[in-house]
Amino acid sequence: MKKVLTVLIVLAAFAANGQDAISRFFEKYADDETFTNVTITSRMFSLFTDLEMESKEDQEILDAISKLKGLKILAKEEVNGKLMYKEALALLPKGEFDELMSIREEDKDMKFMIKEKDKKISELVMVMGGDREFFILTIFGEIDLKQMAKISKAMDIDGLDNLNKLDKGN
């Protein structure tokens, strides 16, 4: 029984490690007023479930939003974004996140990574670093990638619209 309990504790620690690493990154810069810091809690997402939607597509977006547990964004302009990009990626535990897509355009590098277990996505991380800007976003909960681009459009979240490229095979 002790061995089973020990294994469960170790597995729980590993499961929490990815979010903890990202949380530590956010906390490191949380008090720096030169960063834009946005946090949306599960309570905010749950408020959307009370809305009535007219179209089927809007209802699908609402259903996807209701399964989210949180969203965090950290952004800064006039910074060496490529250096911060490398710092953020280095914090993600090796083997815990799978890369979905990398994009390089002009002076920006962008990566989308997911944490998945039993074919269910529990976290999506988007990191972008440019010559003079940095952006990191993490969404956690039960994530439907097909709806995520639509959610980003509805919530006006730049960057996530690039998830449309996954459907196009890019």
C-alpha positions in Angstrom: 0.0 0.0 0.0 2.9 2.4 0.8 4.4 1.8 -2.6 1.1 2.5 -4.4 0.7 5.7 -2.4 4.3 6.8 -3.1 3.8 6.1 -6.9 0.6 8.2 -6.9 2.3 11.1 -5.1 5.2 11.0 -7.6 2.8 10.9 -10.5 0.8 13.8 -9.1 4.0 15.8 -8.7 5.0 15.2 -12.3 1.5 16.2 -13.6 1.6 19.5 -11.7 5.2 20.2 -12.7 4.4 21.6 -16.2 1.9 24.1 -15.0 4.1 24.9 -12.0 7.0 25.8 -14.4 4.8 28.0 -16.4 3.3 29.5 -13.3 6.8 30.3 -12.0 7.6 32.1 -15.2 4.5 34.2 -14.9 5.2 34.9 -11.2 8.7 36.0 -12.1 7.4 38.9 -14.1 4.0 39.4 -12.4 5.1 42.5 -10.5 7.0 44.0 -13.4 4.7 46.8 -14.6 6.3 46.9 -18.0 4.5 43.6 -18.8 0.9 43.1 -19.7 -0.4 40.4 -17.5 -3.8 38.8 -18.0 -5.4 36.0 -16.0 -8.9 34.6 -16.6 -10.1 32.2 -14.0 -12.5 29.2 -14.3 -15.1 31.4 -12.6 -15.0 33.8 -15.5 -15.4 31.0 -18.0 -18.3 29.5 -16.0 -20.2 32.8 -16.3 -20.4 32.2 -20.1 -22.3 29.0 -19.6 -25.4 31.0 -18.5 -25.6 32.8 -21.9 -28.0 31.7 -24.6 -26.6 31.5 -28.1 -28.6 31.9 -31.3 -26.4 29.9 -33.7 -25.1 26.4 -33.4 -21.5 27.6 -34.0 -21.8 30.1 -31.1 -23.1 27.3 -28.9 -20.2 25.1 -29.8 -17.8 27.9 -28.9 -19.6 28.4 -25.6 -19.4 24.7 -24.9 -15.7 24.7 -25.5 -15.2 27.8 -23.3 -17.1 26.2 -20.4 -14.5 23.3 -20.3 -11.6 25.7 -19.8 -10.2 26.2 -16.3 -8.0 29.2 -16.9 -6.0 31.4 -19.3 -2.9 33.4 -18.7 -1.1 35.9 -20.9 2.1 37.7 -20.4 3.3 40.1 -23.0 5.9 42.9 -23.3 7.0 45.2 -26.1 10.4 46.9 -26.4 12.2 43.8 -25.0 14.6 41.2 -26.4 11.7 38.8 -27.1 13.9 36.1 -28.6 15.8 35.9 -25.3 12.6 35.6 -23.3 11.3 33.1 -25.9 14.3 30.8 -25.2 13.9 31.3 -21.4 10.2 30.3 -21.5 10.8 27.3 -23.7 13.6 26.1 -21.5 11.2 26.0 -18.5 8.8 23.5 -20.2 9.6 20.0 -18.8 11.1 17.8 -21.5 8.8 15.1 -22.8 5.7 16.6 -21.1 4.7 18.9 -23.9 4.4 18.0 -27.6 5.1 20.6 -30.2 2.1 21.1 -32.5 3.5 23.8 -34.8 6.4 26.3 -35.2 6.1 29.4 -37.2 8.8 31.8 -38.2 7.8 35.0 -39.9 9.8 38.2 -40.3 11.5 38.8 -36.9 9.2 36.5 -34.9 9.4 32.9 -33.7 6.3 31.1 -32.4 5.6 27.7 -31.0 2.4 25.9 -30.1 2.7 23.1 -27.6 0.2 20.9 -25.9 0.1 18.6 -22.9 -2.0 15.6 -23.8 -3.0 12.4 -21.9 -5.4 9.7 -23.2 -6.0 11.8 -26.3 -7.3 14.7 -24.2 -5.5 18.0 -24.3 -5.2 19.5 -20.9 -3.0 22.5 -21.7 -2.0 24.6 -24.7 1.0 26.9 -24.6 1.8 29.4 -27.2 5.2 31.3 -27.0 6.2 34.1 -29.3 9.4 36.0 -29.3 10.5 38.7 -31.7 13.2 41.2 -32.0 11.3 43.7 -29.8 8.3 41.8 -28.4 7.4 38.8 -26.3 4.2 36.9 -25.7 3.3 33.8 -23.9 -0.2 32.3 -23.4 -1.3 29.2 -21.6 -4.8 27.8 -21.6 -5.6 24.9 -19.4 -8.7 22.7 -18.9 -10.3 20.4 -21.4 -9.2 21.9 -24.7 -10.7 21.3 -28.2 -8.2 22.6 -30.7 -10.9 22.8 -33.5 -12.7 25.4 -31.4 -9.7 27.2 -30.1 -9.2 29.4 -33.1 -12.9 30.4 -33.0 -12.6 31.1 -29.3 -9.5 33.3 -29.9 -11.4 35.3 -32.5 -14.4 35.7 -30.2 -12.1 36.8 -27.3 -9.8 38.8 -29.6 -6.7 36.8 -28.7 -3.9 37.4 -31.2 -1.8 34.5 -32.2 -4.2 31.7 -31.6 -5.7 32.4 -35.0 -2.6 30.6 -36.3 -4.2 27.3 -35.1 -6.3 27.5 -38.3 -3.1 26.5 -40.1 -3.3 23.1 -38.4 -6.5 22.2 -40.3 -4.9 23.3 -43.5 -2.0 20.9 -43.0 0.7 23.6 -42.6 
